[in-house]
Amino acid sequence: MFWETLWALVLGFTLSGAVQAFVSRHEMQRALGDHRTRTVVRASVFGMISSSCSYAASALAKTLFARGADFTASQAFMFASTNLVLELGVVLWLLIGWQFALAEFVGGVLMIALLRVVLPRVVPPSLAETARRGLTGSASDHDHDHDIEAPLPWRQRIRSLAGWRDAAGYTIGDLTMLRRELVIGFVVAGFADAAVPVRFWQSLFVTGHGFASAVENVVLGPFLAIISFVCSIGNVPLAAALWSSGITFGGVIAFVFADLITLPLLMIYRKYYGTRLTLRLLAVFWSTMSLAGLATDYLFRALSIAPDSRPGHGAIGRDVWGFNYTTVLDFVSLAALVLLYVLYRGRDRSGGGGRFAMDPVCGMQVERAHAASTTYDGAAVFFCSDHCRERFLDQPDRFAATAEGRRTGS
């Protein structure tokens, strides 16, 4: 599975890094002050050009909300960040078919539309404002704007070597940040596809009962995502394994959507917004993910484009070896990755990257003006989220040494 999708991962992360480096976030908060349809569409576009990491998306959504963005718009931003991204669609296409890639985007739009209708009715303005006051009161020491020089216009940056070094920094940082999710996702998916008996999956997913089976599958799919602990793009290989084992088309889509309600992320929401609001978010997220998966399933059936065949159990990724287009693209992508790494290290040696810092915990490149931070050994340290900041504060010496090793290449 990994070999089949390697070139797509490099391509997706490279394009994502370029967009993050050249598109400024300075106007995001100002543009997301309500939850009108146009604003939610704008929030979704902002999400599509941001990092696809679930942790980073949740942290940025929290920051936008704390600084004045509408709560529904900030959550739509987070949904788009992890579902309407190129790398996710390409990997889905390669592993299980183009219908899944298309369904990810169609269903993602449906899910955000449902969120725009449902969330304001479930989370009243008084509850949202209480959560905002809690954030602004607790984040003053580490989640504020830093005195960073404003970036050059994107037209100038895209023509400069420094701009492309920053883009390489985002690419390498995102790959570093998501390395654990990717490894866990592929390893768990490999065992689920090859070692777990088909009858086990068939006992979980009801089949052969028409609409009742479709509903059960789209409800159970997010539950498996909650307990799997695998978020971001790491859950795509497991989705492929579930598809080969009998889950419905809509159930697969609902499972992929549910990377935003894994248990670690639910604990983060609880810290950000409190238990009461988190429980409402879980109910809204789970229901919209399931409904979007169900609607996409029946829409694709009506259009006669729903997939009608699935790989045999244990067969995913078995026919990619040898000298073929996958091998050529993988070697080209590896060469491109080496070039990106050289650009990334060249930025450090040249003393550039003043707008950016590297999170010492997860390795993500962050923009200092929008990052959580603390002080260690007399110097400011920046993080992609409060989650990473707290891990650093628990073991600062360990993570400081790790960051120094990354910087020196040792």
Helices and strands as residue ranges (DSSP letters): H 2-22, H 28-31, H 37-48, H 54-66, H 71-83, H 86-96, H 98-122, H 125-138, H 154-157, H 161-177, H 179-194, H 198-204, H 211-228, G 232-234, H 235-245, H 249-257, G 258-261, H 263-273, H 275-302, H 325-349, E 356-358, E 365-367, G 368-370, E 372-376, E 379-383, H 386-394, H 396-408
